[in-house]
Amino acid sequence: MSGADEYEIRVDDAQLEDLRRRLDLTRWPDALDDAGWDYGTDAGYARELARYWAHDFDWRAQEAALNALPNRRSVIDGVGIHYIHVPGKGPSPMPLVLSHGWPSSFYEFCGMAGALSDPAAHGGDPADAFDVVIPSLPGYGFSDRPTQRGMSPRRIATLWAGLMSHLGYDRFAAHGGDWGSYVTSLLGFQHADRMIGIHLSMVPQAPPSRPTSTEDAAAAKRRRARSRWRQEEGGYSAIQSTKPQTLAYGLNDSPAGTAAWIAEKWRSWSDCDGDVERAFSKDQLLTNISIYWFTETINSSVRLYAESRRDPVAVAEGDRIDVPTGFLLFHRQGVPSERRTRELYDVRRWTVSETGGHFTGLETPDLLAEELRAHFRPLRG
């Protein structure tokens, strides 16, 4: 492993000009008069988002805000990993690694770094301070794009354990959502001796199913909801887990295509009542999308679905994640069985929120910060 080098995010002027040119020359597809969002991203919204990206969005301002945080880049087990590392301000800060998913990025958690590392400056107790580490998953953002097969959540969990060792942390805490919840669960499963505890905003695993003669009403409702979701929303996962390379030729060449592909998920998975900008501003959406575009990581990011399909995160009968685990879940996403979850995880905190959605670090940062403090508070010392 090499040393941790300071890292500056810097997009060339030529890349900015190329982006504007491509957006202005977009060859837009047709759409039904009354399609709205029923067939995918609304055509009018896609055009407006592209226009704003090309002519009103200020990447330099967002770049400066990202560079105001301590960006680092280290080589861990041969893989270049970009991360934010904010030391805590308190009597005994707890090291905490925050793992994002798709189609998110390290940016999702950047706005929380101050509240978590310096709670006293945000009206909190300095005893709740964390040393905050926010990495970009391999193939995402400013981390290396894998060139070999096998970069699955299992491999990423091992890289995170190496990264935290590299930073001098023998034991640490972890939080994750989406793919980050798989990585974080695997930290608890494969590196339990290193973990103070874990916290998840999604339940990525359940114990192996057991045949039962009856199915209670709640379980039946969850099963129907999962089936309906797969039919209506699961197309992206099917293509990304089987033929990501084919998808990438279009997305990597078209910023309008990348924006439409990502924005639709931020709308569908957030608590916005159909209006994505009730949850996120255009600047927030486009900062995240720009990170994908400028780093050319749309292909390497979606490839994680295919790698996970080839190396699935599966648990065997009797396996258990025996580290203290907290959950922050959201009604609109469908809440799995707490009883079944407790069969696999050592659940210490189970919070279900009536509001909020998938991208918790940007959508409900105050709630997530408070849940992290509350879950890890009794695990300190």
C-alpha positions as CSV (number, residue, x, y, z in Angstrom):
1,M,0.0,0.0,0.0
2,S,1.2,3.5,-0.8
3,G,0.9,6.6,1.2
4,A,-2.3,8.7,1.3
5,D,-1.8,11.5,-1.2
6,E,-3.7,14.7,-1.1
7,Y,-6.0,14.8,-4.1
8,E,-7.6,17.7,-6.0
9,I,-10.6,17.2,-8.2
10,R,-9.9,19.1,-11.4
11,V,-11.9,18.9,-14.6
12,D,-10.2,20.4,-17.7
13,D,-11.8,23.3,-19.5
14,A,-11.9,21.1,-22.6
15,Q,-14.1,18.6,-20.8
16,L,-16.5,21.3,-19.9
17,E,-16.7,22.6,-23.4
18,D,-17.1,19.1,-24.8
19,L,-20.0,18.5,-22.4
20,R,-21.8,21.7,-23.5
21,R,-21.3,20.8,-27.2
22,R,-22.7,17.3,-26.7
23,L,-25.7,18.5,-24.8
24,D,-26.5,21.1,-27.4
25,L,-26.2,18.6,-30.2
26,T,-28.4,15.9,-28.5
27,R,-30.6,14.1,-31.0
28,W,-33.7,13.7,-28.9
29,P,-36.0,10.7,-29.2
30,D,-39.7,11.0,-29.9
31,A,-42.2,10.6,-27.0
32,L,-46.0,10.1,-26.7
33,D,-47.9,13.2,-26.1
34,D,-49.2,12.2,-22.7
35,A,-46.3,9.9,-21.7
36,G,-45.1,11.8,-18.7
37,W,-42.9,9.5,-16.7
38,D,-44.9,6.3,-17.5
39,Y,-42.5,5.1,-20.1
40,G,-39.3,6.3,-18.4
41,T,-37.8,9.8,-18.0
42,D,-40.2,12.5,-19.0
43,A,-39.1,14.0,-22.3
44,G,-39.7,17.6,-21.2
45,Y,-37.8,17.2,-18.0
46,A,-34.9,15.5,-19.8
47,R,-34.6,18.5,-22.2
48,E,-34.8,21.0,-19.3
49,L,-32.2,19.2,-17.3
50,A,-29.8,19.0,-20.3
51,R,-30.4,22.7,-21.0
52,Y,-29.6,23.6,-17.4
53,W,-26.6,21.4,-17.3
54,A,-25.2,23.0,-20.5
55,H,-25.9,26.7,-19.7
56,D,-26.7,27.3,-16.1
57,F,-25.0,24.7,-14.0
58,D,-21.7,25.9,-12.4
59,W,-19.4,22.9,-12.1
60,R,-16.5,25.0,-11.0
61,A,-18.5,26.1,-7.9
62,Q,-19.4,22.5,-7.1
63,E,-15.8,21.4,-7.7
64,A,-14.6,24.0,-5.3
65,A,-17.0,22.9,-2.6
66,L,-15.8,19.3,-3.0
67,N,-12.2,20.4,-2.9
68,A,-12.9,22.3,0.4
69,L,-13.1,18.8,2.0
70,P,-9.8,16.8,2.5
71,N,-9.7,14.7,-0.6
72,R,-7.2,11.8,-0.5
73,R,-6.2,9.0,-2.8
74,S,-4.4,5.8,-1.8
75,V,-3.5,2.6,-3.4
76,I,-5.0,-0.4,-1.5
77,D,-4.1,-3.9,-2.7
78,G,-3.3,-2.5,-6.1
79,V,-6.5,-0.4,-6.5
80,G,-6.4,3.4,-6.4
81,I,-9.1,4.5,-4.0
82,H,-10.4,8.1,-3.7
83,Y,-11.9,9.2,-0.4
84,I,-12.7,12.1,1.9
85,H,-11.1,11.9,5.3
86,V,-12.3,14.4,7.9
87,P,-10.8,14.0,11.4
88,G,-13.3,14.3,14.3
89,K,-13.3,17.1,16.9
90,G,-14.2,15.6,20.2
91,P,-12.7,13.7,23.2
92,S,-12.5,10.3,21.3
93,P,-13.8,10.4,17.7
94,M,-15.0,7.0,16.4
95,P,-13.7,6.1,12.9
96,L,-16.7,5.7,10.5
97,V,-16.6,4.7,6.9
98,L,-19.7,5.7,4.8
99,S,-20.3,3.6,1.6
100,H,-22.6,4.8,-1.2
101,G,-24.3,2.8,-3.9
102,W,-25.6,3.3,-7.5
103,P,-26.5,5.7,-9.0
104,S,-25.0,7.7,-6.2
105,S,-21.4,8.7,-5.4
106,F,-19.3,9.9,-2.5
107,Y,-21.0,13.2,-3.0
108,E,-24.1,11.9,-1.3
109,F,-22.4,12.0,2.1
110,C,-20.2,15.1,1.7
111,G,-22.7,17.5,3.2
112,M,-22.8,15.4,6.4
113,A,-19.1,15.3,7.0
114,G,-19.1,18.4,9.2
115,A,-22.1,17.4,11.3
116,L,-20.6,13.9,11.9
117,S,-17.0,15.0,12.5
118,D,-17.7,18.2,14.6
119,P,-21.2,17.7,16.2
120,A,-20.6,20.6,18.7
121,A,-20.4,23.1,15.8
122,H,-23.8,21.8,14.7
123,G,-25.6,21.9,18.1
124,G,-24.6,18.4,19.2
125,D,-22.4,16.7,21.7
126,P,-18.7,16.5,21.0
127,A,-18.7,13.1,22.5
128,D,-20.5,11.9,19.4
129,A,-17.7,12.9,17.0
130,F,-16.6,10.6,14.2
131,D,-13.5,10.4,12.1
132,V,-15.3,10.4,8.8
133,V,-14.1,8.4,5.8
134,I,-16.1,8.6,2.6
135,P,-14.6,6.5,-0.2
136,S,-15.6,6.2,-3.8
137,L,-16.4,2.6,-4.6
138,P,-14.0,1.1,-7.2
139,G,-15.3,2.0,-10.6
140,Y,-17.1,5.1,-9.2
141,G,-16.0,8.7,-9.1
142,F,-12.3,9.3,-8.7
143,S,-11.3,5.7,-7.7
144,D,-9.8,3.4,-10.2
145,R,-11.9,1.7,-12.8
146,P,-11.4,-2.0,-12.6
147,T,-9.8,-3.6,-15.6
148,Q,-10.1,-7.2,-14.4
149,R,-13.1,-9.3,-13.4
150,G,-14.1,-9.8,-9.8
151,M,-14.7,-6.4,-8.3
152,S,-17.7,-7.5,-6.3
153,P,-19.0,-6.2,-2.9
154,R,-17.1,-9.0,-1.3
155,R,-13.8,-7.6,-2.7
156,I,-14.8,-4.0,-1.9
157,A,-15.4,-5.0,1.8
158,T,-11.8,-6.3,1.9
159,L,-10.5,-3.2,0.3
160,W,-12.3,-1.1,2.9
161,A,-10.8,-3.1,5.7
162,G,-7.4,-2.5,4.1
163,L,-8.1,1.2,3.7
164,M,-9.0,1.6,7.3
165,S,-5.9,-0.2,8.4
166,H,-3.9,2.1,6.1
167,L,-5.4,5.1,7.9
168,G,-4.4,3.6,11.3
169,Y,-7.7,2.3,12.5
170,D,-7.7,-1.2,14.0
171,R,-11.4,-1.1,14.7
172,F,-14.0,1.1,13.1
173,A,-17.7,1.6,12.4
174,A,-19.5,1.5,9.0
175,H,-22.7,2.7,7.4
176,G,-24.0,1.9,3.9
177,G,-26.9,2.2,1.6
178,D,-27.7,0.4,-1.7
179,W,-24.5,-1.4,-2.7
180,G,-22.9,0.2,0.3
181,S,-25.3,-1.8,2.5
182,Y,-23.9,-5.0,0.9
183,V,-20.3,-3.9,1.4
184,T,-21.1,-2.9,5.0
185,S,-22.9,-6.2,5.8
186,L,-19.8,-8.1,4.4
187,L,-17.6,-6.0,6.7
188,G,-19.7,-7.3,9.6
189,F,-19.6,-10.8,8.3
190,Q,-16.1,-11.3,7.0
191,H,-14.2,-8.7,9.2
192,A,-16.2,-8.9,12.4
193,D,-13.1,-8.6,14.6
194,R,-12.5,-5.2,13.1
195,M,-16.0,-3.8,13.5
196,I,-17.3,-1.7,16.3
197,G,-20.7,-1.9,14.7
198,I,-22.5,-1.4,11.4
199,H,-25.5,0.7,10.3
200,L,-27.6,0.2,7.2
201,S,-30.3,2.1,5.3
202,M,-31.3,-1.0,3.4
203,V,-31.7,-4.7,4.4
204,P,-29.5,-6.4,1.7
205,Q,-29.7,-9.9,3.1
206,A,-32.3,-12.2,4.7
207,P,-31.8,-15.7,6.1
208,P,-32.3,-18.6,3.7
209,S,-36.0,-19.1,3.0
210,R,-37.6,-22.0,4.8
211,P,-40.7,-23.7,3.5
212,T,-43.8,-23.0,5.6
213,S,-47.3,-24.3,5.4
214,T,-48.8,-20.9,5.9
215,E,-47.9,-17.4,5.0
216,D,-49.0,-14.5,7.2
217,A,-50.7,-11.5,5.7
218,A,-47.7,-9.2,6.2
219,A,-45.3,-11.6,4.5
220,A,-47.7,-12.1,1.6
221,K,-48.0,-8.4,1.2
222,R,-44.2,-8.0,1.1
223,R,-43.9,-10.8,-1.4
224,R,-46.5,-9.2,-3.7
225,A,-44.8,-5.8,-3.4
226,R,-41.4,-7.3,-4.3
227,S,-42.9,-9.0,-7.3
228,R,-44.7,-5.8,-8.5
229,W,-41.4,-3.8,-8.0
230,R,-39.5,-6.2,-10.1
231,Q,-42.0,-6.0,-12.9
232,E,-42.3,-2.2,-12.9
233,E,-38.9,-1.0,-11.8
234,G,-36.4,-3.9,-12.2
235,G,-35.5,-3.5,-15.9
236,Y,-32.4,-1.4,-15.1
237,S,-31.0,-4.2,-12.9
238,A,-31.6,-6.9,-15.5
239,I,-29.6,-5.2,-18.1
240,Q,-26.9,-3.9,-15.8
241,S,-26.4,-7.4,-14.3
242,T,-26.3,-9.2,-17.6
243,K,-25.1,-6.9,-20.5
244,P,-23.6,-3.7,-19.0
245,Q,-21.1,-3.2,-21.8
246,T,-23.8,-2.9,-24.4
247,L,-25.6,-0.3,-22.3
248,A,-22.4,1.7,-21.9
249,Y,-21.9,2.5,-25.5
250,G,-24.9,4.8,-25.5
251,L,-24.5,6.2,-22.0
252,N,-20.8,6.9,-22.1
253,D,-21.2,8.8,-25.4
254,S,-24.3,10.8,-24.5
255,P,-24.5,13.1,-21.4
256,A,-28.2,13.6,-22.0
257,G,-28.6,9.8,-21.9
258,T,-26.5,9.5,-18.7
259,A,-28.6,12.2,-17.1
260,A,-31.9,10.6,-18.1
261,W,-30.8,7.2,-16.9
262,I,-29.7,8.5,-13.5
263,A,-32.3,11.1,-12.8
264,E,-35.1,8.7,-13.3
265,K,-33.8,6.6,-10.4
266,W,-33.4,9.6,-8.1
267,R,-37.1,10.4,-8.8
268,S,-38.4,6.9,-8.5
269,W,-36.5,6.0,-5.3
270,S,-36.9,9.3,-3.4
271,D,-39.9,10.6,-1.3
272,C,-40.8,13.3,-3.8
273,D,-44.4,12.6,-4.8
274,G,-43.3,12.4,-8.5
275,D,-41.4,15.8,-8.5
276,V,-37.7,15.0,-8.1
277,E,-36.9,18.6,-7.3
278,R,-39.0,18.5,-4.2
279,A,-36.2,16.2,-2.8
280,F,-33.1,17.4,-4.7
281,S,-32.2,20.6,-6.5
282,K,-30.9,20.5,-10.1
283,D,-27.5,21.4,-8.8
284,Q,-27.4,18.4,-6.5
285,L,-28.6,16.1,-9.2
286,L,-26.2,17.4,-11.7
287,T,-23.2,17.4,-9.4
288,N,-23.7,13.7,-8.9
289,I,-24.3,13.1,-12.6
290,S,-21.3,15.2,-13.5
291,I,-19.1,13.0,-11.4
292,Y,-20.2,10.0,-13.5
293,W,-19.7,11.9,-16.7
294,F,-16.3,13.5,-16.2
295,T,-14.8,10.3,-14.8
296,E,-16.4,8.1,-17.5
297,T,-17.5,5.7,-14.8
298,I,-21.1,4.9,-16.0
299,N,-19.8,1.6,-17.4
300,S,-17.6,0.6,-14.5
301,S,-20.3,1.5,-12.0
302,V,-23.1,-0.5,-13.6
303,R,-20.7,-3.4,-14.1
304,L,-20.9,-3.9,-10.3
305,Y,-24.3,-5.5,-10.9
306,A,-22.8,-8.1,-13.2
307,E,-19.9,-8.8,-10.8
308,S,-22.3,-9.2,-8.0
309,R,-24.4,-11.6,-10.1
310,R,-21.3,-13.7,-10.7
311,D,-20.2,-13.5,-7.0
312,P,-23.5,-13.2,-5.1
313,V,-23.7,-12.1,-1.5
314,A,-25.3,-15.2,-0.1
315,V,-25.6,-16.5,3.4
316,A,-25.9,-20.2,4.4
317,E,-28.2,-21.7,6.9
318,G,-26.9,-20.8,10.4
319,D,-24.7,-17.9,9.3
320,R,-25.2,-14.7,11.2
321,I,-23.7,-11.2,11.3
322,D,-22.8,-10.9,15.0
323,V,-21.8,-7.3,15.2
324,P,-24.2,-4.6,16.6
325,T,-26.3,-3.5,13.7
326,G,-28.7,-0.5,13.3
327,F,-31.2,0.1,10.6
328,L,-32.8,3.3,9.2
329,L,-35.6,2.2,6.8
330,F,-38.3,4.0,5.0
331,H,-42.0,3.1,4.6
332,R,-42.1,4.1,0.9
333,Q,-39.4,1.6,0.0
334,G,-41.1,-1.3,1.7
335,V,-39.9,-2.5,5.1
336,P,-38.8,-6.2,5.4
337,S,-39.7,-8.3,8.3
338,E,-37.9,-7.2,11.5
339,R,-38.2,-10.7,12.9
340,R,-36.5,-12.3,9.8
341,T,-33.9,-9.6,9.8
342,R,-33.0,-10.3,13.4
343,E,-32.3,-14.0,12.5
344,L,-29.3,-12.8,10.5
345,Y,-28.3,-9.5,12.2
346,D,-27.6,-8.6,15.8
347,V,-30.2,-5.7,15.6
348,R,-29.7,-3.1,18.2
349,R,-31.6,-0.3,16.6
350,W,-34.6,-0.5,14.2
351,T,-36.0,2.8,12.9
352,V,-38.7,3.1,10.3
353,S,-39.3,6.6,9.0
354,E,-42.6,7.7,7.4
355,T,-40.7,10.2,5.2
356,G,-37.5,9.9,3.2
357,G,-36.1,7.6,0.6
358,H,-33.2,5.8,-0.9
359,F,-30.5,8.5,-1.0
360,T,-30.5,9.3,2.7
361,G,-27.3,11.3,2.8
362,L,-28.8,14.0,0.6
363,E,-32.5,13.5,1.2
364,T,-32.6,13.2,5.0
365,P,-29.1,14.0,6.2
366,D,-30.1,15.3,9.6
367,L,-32.1,12.2,10.3
368,L,-29.3,9.9,9.2
369,A,-26.7,11.8,11.3
370,E,-28.9,11.5,14.4
371,E,-29.5,7.8,13.8
372,L,-25.8,7.2,13.4
373,R,-25.0,9.0,16.6
374,A,-27.8,7.2,18.5
375,H,-26.8,3.7,17.2
376,F,-23.1,4.1,17.9
377,R,-23.3,6.1,21.1
378,P,-23.6,3.0,23.4
379,L,-20.8,1.3,21.5
380,R,-18.2,3.9,22.3
381,G,-15.5,3.4,24.8
